[in-house]
């Protein structure tokens, strides 16, 4: 099972996802893709098996992913203060992978109907969903 975790900015959400998935399933093969080198490094330090940075890395990883996880902004062009390019958003959105998206109401993107829940709790829910998909 190929799990791709995508994040930007400082990589905090991606880092928490990688660490949480690895804690629950040590054998999970995780490729971390950062929109910048800081986020990539954070996810790599959290235990990702492979890591890369940038638009082309997102496009290539999404082609063969079974599960893609990250903040909801990874499917919105120009999200994360412009770090998500239109090609990145299209690659994630058009991938046949199952997508586990964390509804972070930031950068002028709001997911209506989602309670104000701490990001750490949302990450725990996302990790649990990924583990269910692995099993």
ZILIN-V196466 format. One record per run of one state. SS is the DSSP state (a for helix, b for strand, c for the rest). FROM is the first residue (numbers start at 1). TO is the last residue. Records with the same first field share a line. If there is no record, write none. Layout:
BEGIN
SS: FROM-TO ; FROM-TO
END
This chain:
BEGIN
c: 1-1 ; 8-11 ; 25-28 ; 35-36 ; 46-49 ; 54-54 ; 65-66 ; 76-78 ; 83-85 ; 95-97 ; 103-105 ; 107-108 ; 110-118 ; 135-135
b: 2-7 ; 29-34 ; 50-53 ; 67-71 ; 98-102 ; 106-106 ; 109-109
a: 12-24 ; 37-45 ; 55-64 ; 72-75 ; 79-82 ; 86-94 ; 119-134
END
